[in-house]
Amino acid sequence: MRHIIPYWQRYQRLIATAFIFLFIESFGDLLQPMIVSRIIDQGVMEGALPIVLRIGGLMLLVTVLGAGCAVTRCVISSRVSQQFGADLRLDLFAKINNFSFAALGRRNTASLITRMTNDTSQLVSFTHSMMRVFVRSPILLFGAIGMTFILNPRLGLILLVVVPLIALLMYISMKVGFPLFSKMQEALDRNNAVLREYLSGVRVVKAYNTFDHEIGRFDVSNTDLANTAIKATRVVGVFFPIISFAVNMALVATLWLARGWIAGGQMQVGQVVAFLNYMMQITMSLRMIFNVYQMFIRAKASANRVSDILTEEDVAEATDSELTCYMEDASIEFDRVSFTYPGGGSEPVLKDISFVLPGGETLGIIGSTGAGKTSLMQLIPAFYAPQIGEIKIGGIPINPDFRASIAYVAQQNTLFYGTIADNIRMGKLDATQEEIEAAARAAQAHDFITASPEGYETIIGQKGVNLSGGQKQRIGIARALVRKAQILILDDCVSAVDVETEAAIMSAVHSLNPVPTIVMITQRISSVMNLRNILVMDAGRVAGFGNHDFLMETCNVYKEIYHSQLIPS
């Protein structure tokens, strides 16, 4: 909870104000039974109507004052709790945004979503309840006991026997229920993970007709969640009737004893009525304390999960989002670089990689699947850091700030829900419509975009569901080109377009002024044959580096790719 307390401290004045109104409201509730006692004993029993009206007016005034305080306190608590939740969600999102790729890889996406939504909601509910019943319950509990002693010490002694018994029963209930409410959050995580995987891969499920299998998977996690919740609520279901029975027996015993005390003149009827009301307040307070503790248990479990995100130390280095530096030399140098993914075992995926790409030139990377091409690409924008060796851009060791001068088009292109223009504008948030259209033309996307009635305002479905693979790739390329970056990284991002379209895209890219330094992965040897810089990867190592003629003479891996693609069998 210690990482959540600073968020509450931001609103400590409002919380303190809410507590003041809460105290006045609770004090009014404690006065009500005492006033009722006076009305009965001094007014009703004596037949004195003026006393009944006078004390009844006082009771109405106390009620109105308490209601006003309750409304004010509710408004304050609602405002504080919702703003607290907004602050916490924003900080969580910002923290996750700064996670390194390694940290993101270690965490389940569904769990991160649950922590930002369900766990945060638990803390918001607890914050609201904290200003509603967290303080009110102890005030009513101890206040009712104190008022009962003032009312009649004999009745107060009865409470000293009954209240500890009820408190003991509730403590046992809490002790048993605590682990179960923690397990509920874990079960919810697993259930959300299954649901998210299904929604992300629904096309695969339909293509392979594995719907029944997915129903079975969800049924297992859903049943586990339900069973865990049932076990937790069963604790409440078992103990509350026992507690109610103990309270009712105490009331029966009190009425039996009061019969003799009233007959002997040691107690008045109004005092008994007031005691019954105080007994109800005490019982209600204990129930509220139980509910608050239950909420606290769930909130504590949620706070631990949220704190786990807030205290994550594996974050990317802070970048200057307004960095607009221009590098005179956009050359790229790998100096004996070896790299292993975090948690990926001891075998490096890249081994002793060395090459130099002059600024403004194009490097084509080719190799078999699993050769390490994409891994190499992800080191250039500093998504990961190599364990051995050094990478330099313009002679300067790389760091995340260089991303301001790098445009990256991933192998699996991601589009977001929104317009086509908005998706392209992600490359440059202040891009004009003319810049967006120029980038789309260079990416060979302008024609199919304008063919739609809405043009650049066409809404893209989630993950580009209403676009073909080639269209998605071209929008992704347009997003990179509108950035006008000095380094352009293309990770096999034209695999879904035909050879003619690919050639037109690359021709447009090389026509940019100034021409960026381009690093491109491709599976087509025809795409790299005319380049001066070709890097051949094999099993995480450099198998060859040079132009086509040089590699045909010196690199067997390159020759095998060439013959397999261009020489008919």
FIMIKOL-605732 format. One record per residue (C-alpha): residue number from 1; x, z, y. Coordinates in steps of 0.1 Angstrom, whole numbers. Last residue first. Layout:
 pos     u     w     v
 NUM     X     Z     Y
...
end
This chain:
 pos     u     w     v
 569   154  -614  -264
 568   149  -625  -229
 567   177  -613  -205
 566   162  -597  -174
 565   150  -563  -183
 564   168  -552  -215
 563   199  -572  -205
 562   202  -555  -171
 561   195  -521  -184
 560   222  -525  -211
 559   246  -539  -185
 558   240  -508  -163
 557   247  -484  -192
 556   279  -504  -201
 555   294  -500  -167
 554   326  -518  -158
 553   321  -555  -156
 552   284  -556  -149
 551   289  -527  -126
 550   314  -546  -104
 549   291  -576  -102
 548   261  -556   -92
 547   277  -534   -66
 546   294  -500   -70
 545   289  -467   -88
 544   288  -461  -125
 543   279  -437  -152
 542   275  -408  -128
 541   263  -378  -148
 540   230  -361  -155
 539   225  -378  -189
 538   231  -413  -175
 537   229  -422  -138
 536   239  -455  -123
 535   245  -455   -86
 534   242  -489   -68
 533   257  -494   -34
 532   263  -530   -22
 531   227  -539   -29
 530   216  -573   -42
 529   209  -562   -78
 528   189  -531   -67
 527   153  -542   -69
 526   159  -566   -98
 525   170  -536  -118
 524   135  -523  -117
 523   131  -486  -126
 522   138  -476   -90
 521   152  -447   -71
 520   159  -452   -35
 519   183  -437    -9
 518   181  -454    25
 517   202  -447    55
 516   179  -458    83
 515   182  -491   101
 514   180  -486   139
 513   159  -505   145
 512   137  -511   114
 511   142  -545    97
 510   156  -530    66
 509   122  -512    61
 508   102  -544    66
 507   123  -562    40
 506   119  -532    16
 505    81  -534    20
 504    80  -572    16
 503   101  -570   -15
 502    79  -542   -30
 501    48  -563   -22
 500    63  -594   -40
 499    74  -572   -70
 498    39  -558   -76
 497    29  -523   -65
 496    25  -492   -88
 495    62  -484   -92
 494    68  -485   -54
 493    75  -448   -50
 492   104  -445   -74
 491   117  -417   -52
 490   122  -433   -18
 489   144  -412     5
 488   147  -424    41
 487   174  -410    63
 486   175  -416   101
 485   138  -408   104
 484   113  -429   122
 483    85  -405   111
 482    60  -434   110
 481    80  -447    81
 480    74  -417    59
 479    37  -417    63
 478    36  -455    58
 477    54  -449    25
 476    27  -425    14
 475     0  -449    25
 474    18  -476     4
 473    19  -453   -27
 472   -17  -444   -24
 471   -27  -480   -22
 470    -6  -489   -53
 469   -22  -461   -73
 468   -57  -472   -63
 467   -77  -452   -38
 466  -109  -432   -40
 465   -93  -402   -57
 464   -67  -399   -30
 463   -57  -364   -40
 462   -91  -352   -28
 461  -110  -380   -13
 460   -96  -401    15
 459  -120  -406    44
 458  -118  -440    61
 457  -109  -435    98
 456   -81  -460    96
 455  -106  -487    88
 454  -142  -474    87
 453  -156  -507    74
 452  -127  -510    48
 451  -107  -543    50
 450   -87  -526    78
 449   -70  -503    53
 448   -64  -531    27
 447   -47  -552    54
 446   -27  -524    70
 445   -11  -511    38
 444    20  -534    35
 443    43  -504    42
 442    56  -522    74
 441    20  -528    84
 440    11  -492    78
 439    40  -480   100
 438    29  -503   128
 437    -7  -491   125
 436     4  -455   128
 435    27  -462   157
 434    -1  -480   176
 433   -25  -452   168
 432    -1  -428   184
 431    21  -404   164
 430    20  -368   176
 429    19  -352   142
 428    47  -374   128
 427    48  -378    90
 426    15  -361    88
 425     1  -389   109
 424    -1  -411    78
 423   -26  -387    62
 422   -45  -382    94
 421   -49  -420    99
 420   -61  -424    63
 419   -88  -398    71
 418   -91  -364    54
 417   -85  -348    20
 416   -48  -348    14
 415   -26  -374    -3
 414     2  -365   -26
 413    26  -392   -40
 412    40  -384   -74
 411    74  -401   -71
 410    80  -385   -37
 409    84  -402    -4
 408   108  -383    18
 407   116  -388    55
 406   147  -371    67
 405   158  -363   103
 404   138  -332   108
 403   147  -323    72
 402   182  -316    84
 401   171  -281    95
 400   168  -273    57
 399   207  -272    54
 398   232  -298    44
 397   270  -293    49
 396   281  -315    79
 395   301  -346    74
 394   273  -368    86
 393   252  -354    58
 392   272  -333    34
 391   265  -321    -1
 390   289  -296   -17
 389   300  -286   -52
 388   287  -261   -77
 387   254  -242   -79
 386   236  -269   -60
 385   209  -259   -35
 384   173  -269   -40
 383   148  -285   -16
 382   178  -291     5
 381   165  -325    18
 380   194  -342    -2
 379   191  -320   -33
 378   156  -333   -43
 377   170  -368   -47
 376   196  -357   -73
 375   169  -340   -94
 374   148  -372   -91
 373   177  -393  -106
 372   187  -368  -133
 371   190  -391  -164
 370   156  -379  -177
 369   142  -414  -179
 368   169  -440  -180
 367   190  -449  -150
 366   189  -465  -116
 365   197  -453   -81
 364   199  -478   -53
 363   218  -467   -22
 362   211  -484    11
 361   233  -485    42
 360   227  -472    77
 359   252  -444    73
 358   279  -448    46
 357   270  -435    11
 356   298  -415    -5
 355   298  -405   -42
 354   305  -375   -65
 353   282  -359   -91
 352   300  -334  -114
 351   271  -327  -137
 350   234  -328  -128
 349   208  -313  -151
 348   231  -284  -158
 347   229  -267  -193
 346   226  -229  -189
 345   188  -227  -190
 344   162  -239  -166
 343   153  -206  -150
 342   164  -219  -116
 341   171  -256  -120
 340   207  -264  -128
 339   230  -283  -104
 338   265  -297  -104
 337   280  -315   -73
 336   315  -327   -73
 335   314  -338   -37
 334   282  -357   -28
 333   284  -374     6
 332   256  -389    27
 331   262  -408    59
 330   238  -404    88
 329   266  -405   114
 328   254  -402   150
 327   229  -376   140
 326   200  -373   163
 325   186  -338   167
 324   149  -334   173
 323   144  -299   159
 322   109  -286   170
 321   101  -272   135
 320   134  -253   135
 319   138  -244    99
 318   139  -209    83
 317   159  -208    51
 316   138  -212    21
 315   125  -180     5
 314   136  -161   -25
 313   130  -126   -11
 312    94  -122   -21
 311    82   -90    -3
 310    50  -105    11
 309    41  -121   -22
 308    46   -89   -43
 307    28   -70   -15
 306    -3   -91   -22
 305    -2   -82   -59
 304     4   -45   -51
 303   -23   -45   -25
 302   -48   -60   -50
 301   -40   -33   -75
 300   -44    -7   -47
 299   -76   -24   -36
 298   -90   -22   -71
 297   -81    15   -74
 296   -92    21   -38
 295  -126     5   -45
 294  -130    29   -75
 293  -119    57   -53
 292  -144    47   -26
 291  -171    45   -53
 290  -162    80   -66
 289  -160    94   -31
 288  -194    78   -24
 287  -208    95   -55
 286  -193   128   -44
 285  -208   124   -10
 284  -243   115   -25
 283  -241   147   -46
 282  -231   167   -16
 281  -258   152     6
 280  -284   158   -22
 279  -273   195   -24
 278  -275   197    14
 277  -311   185    12
 276  -319   209   -16
 275  -303   237     4
 274  -325   228    35
 273  -356   231    13
 272  -344   264     0
 271  -337   276    36
 270  -371   265    47
 269  -387   286    20
 268  -370   318    32
 267  -345   340    13
 266  -340   377     7
 265  -376   386    11
 264  -380   398   -24
 263  -405   370   -33
 262  -381   344   -17
 261  -352   358   -38
 260  -373   357   -70
 259  -384   321   -66
 258  -349   312   -53
 257  -334   319   -87
 256  -356   294  -105
 255  -353   269   -77
 254  -315   272   -79
 253  -314   268  -117
 252  -336   237  -114
 251  -313   223   -88
 250  -282   230  -108
 249  -298   213  -138
 248  -305   183  -117
 247  -269   181  -105
 246  -255   184  -140
 245  -279   157  -153
 244  -269   134  -125
 243  -232   138  -134
 242  -239   131  -170
 241  -260   100  -160
 240  -231    89  -138
 239  -205    93  -165
 238  -215    68  -190
 237  -225    39  -168
 236  -195    43  -145
 235  -172    41  -175
 234  -192    12  -188
 233  -185    -6  -156
 232  -148    -8  -165
 231  -154   -18  -201
 230  -179   -44  -190
 229  -154   -59  -165
 228  -128   -62  -193
 227  -153   -78  -216
 226  -164  -103  -189
 225  -128  -113  -181
 224  -119  -117  -217
 223  -151  -137  -223
 222  -142  -160  -194
 221  -106  -165  -207
 220  -118  -174  -242
 219  -148  -194  -230
 218  -125  -214  -206
 217  -103  -224  -235
 216  -133  -233  -257
 215  -149  -253  -229
 214  -116  -271  -226
 213  -116  -280  -263
 212  -152  -292  -261
 211  -143  -314  -231
 210  -114  -331  -250
 209  -128  -366  -247
 208   -93  -381  -242
 207  -101  -399  -210
 206  -126  -372  -199
 205  -100  -345  -202
 204   -73  -367  -186
 203   -97  -373  -157
 202  -104  -336  -153
 201   -68  -327  -150
 200   -68  -308  -117
 199  -103  -294  -123
 198   -93  -282  -158
 197   -60  -267  -147
 196   -78  -249  -119
 195  -104  -234  -143
 194   -78  -222  -168
 193   -57  -206  -140
 192   -88  -190  -125
 191   -97  -173  -158
 190   -61  -160  -162
 189   -60  -146  -127
 188   -95  -130  -132
 187   -81  -113  -163
 186   -53   -99  -143
 185   -77   -86  -116
 184   -99   -70  -143
 183   -68   -53  -158
 182   -63   -33  -127
 181  -100   -22  -129
 180   -95   -11  -165
 179   -64     9  -158
 178   -82    31  -133
 177  -115    37  -152
 176  -104    65  -175
 175   -88    86  -148
 174  -117    79  -124
 173  -142    90  -149
 172  -122   122  -156
 171  -121   129  -119
 170  -158   123  -116
 169  -165   149  -143
 168  -142   174  -126
 167  -158   169   -92
 166  -192   176  -107
 165  -180   209  -123
 164  -162   218   -91
 163  -194   212   -71
 162  -217   233   -93
 161  -199   267   -93
 160  -189   270   -57
 159  -223   254   -48
 158  -242   284   -63
 157  -221   307   -41
 156  -233   288   -10
 155  -269   295   -20
 154  -263   332   -20
 153  -244   329    14
 152  -275   316    31
 151  -277   290    59
 150  -241   295    71
 149  -229   293    35
 148  -250   261    31
 147  -236   247    64
 146  -200   251    50
 145  -209   234    17
 144  -226   206    36
 143  -196   201    59
 142  -172   200    30
 141  -191   172    13
 140  -204   155    44
 139  -170   153    61
 138  -154   143    28
 137  -178   114    24
 136  -177   102    60
 135  -140    96    61
 134  -138    70    33
 133  -175    61    38
 132  -177    37    67
 131  -143    33    83
 130  -126    31    49
 129  -155    10    36
 128  -145   -19    60
 127  -109   -16    50
 126  -118   -15    13
 125  -139   -46    17
 124  -111   -64    34
 123   -86   -52     8
 122  -108   -66   -20
 121  -113   -98    -1
 120   -75  -102     1
 119   -72   -98   -37
 118  -100  -124   -42
 117   -87  -150   -18
 116   -50  -151   -11
 115   -41  -133   -43
 114   -64  -155   -63
 113   -49  -186   -49
 112   -14  -174   -57
 111   -25  -166   -92
 110   -40  -200   -97
 109    -6  -216   -86
 108    13  -196  -112
 107    46  -184   -99
 106    81  -191  -110
 105    81  -227   -97
 104    71  -216   -63
 103   101  -192   -61
 102   124  -220   -72
 101   110  -244   -47
 100   118  -218   -20
  99    89  -200    -6
  98    84  -205    32
  97    49  -219    29
  96    41  -189     6
  95    50  -166    34
  94    30  -185    60
  93     0  -185    37
  92     4  -148    31
  91     7  -141    68
  90   -24  -161    76
  89   -44  -143    48
  88   -33  -109    61
  87   -42  -117    97
  86   -76  -131    88
  85   -83  -101    65
  84   -74   -76    93
  83   -96   -96   117
  82  -125   -92    92
  81  -119   -55    86
  80  -115   -47   124
  79  -146   -66   135
  78  -168   -52   107
  77  -155   -16   113
  76  -162   -19   151
  75  -198   -32   146
  74  -205    -6   119
  73  -192    22   141
  72  -214    11   170
  71  -245     9   147
  70  -238    43   131
  69  -232    59   165
  68  -265    47   177
  67  -283    59   146
  66  -267    93   149
  65  -278    96   185
  64  -314    85   176
  63  -315   110   147
  62  -302   139   168
  61  -328   131   195
  60  -355   130   168
  59  -344   164   154
  58  -345   179   189
  57  -380   166   194
  56  -390   182   161
  55  -375   215   173
  54  -397   214   203
  53  -428   200   185
  52  -425   225   156
  51  -419   253   181
  50  -450   243   201
  49  -471   242   169
  48  -464   278   159
  47  -482   283   126
  46  -457   309   115
  45  -448   292    82
  44  -448   258   100
  43  -429   267   130
  42  -402   293   125
  41  -395   288    87
  40  -405   252    83
  39  -391   238   116
  38  -360   260   114
  37  -352   247    78
  36  -358   211    90
  35  -333   217   118
  34  -307   230    92
  33  -314   200    70
  32  -308   176    99
  31  -276   192   113
  30  -254   178    87
  29  -266   142    93
  28  -259   147   130
  27  -223   158   122
  26  -219   127   101
  25  -229   104   130
  24  -206   123   154
  23  -177   120   129
  22  -184    83   124
  21  -184    77   161
  20  -150    93   164
  19  -138    75   132
  18  -148    41   147
  17  -128    50   179
  16   -97    58   157
  15  -101    25   139
  14  -103     7   172
  13   -72    24   184
  12   -53    19   151
  11   -60   -18   151
  10   -25   -31   147
   9   -18     0   125
   8   -41   -14    99
   7   -18   -44    94
   6    12   -21    93
   5    -4    -2    64
   4    -6   -32    41
   3    31   -32    32
   2    29     6    24
   1     0     0     0
end
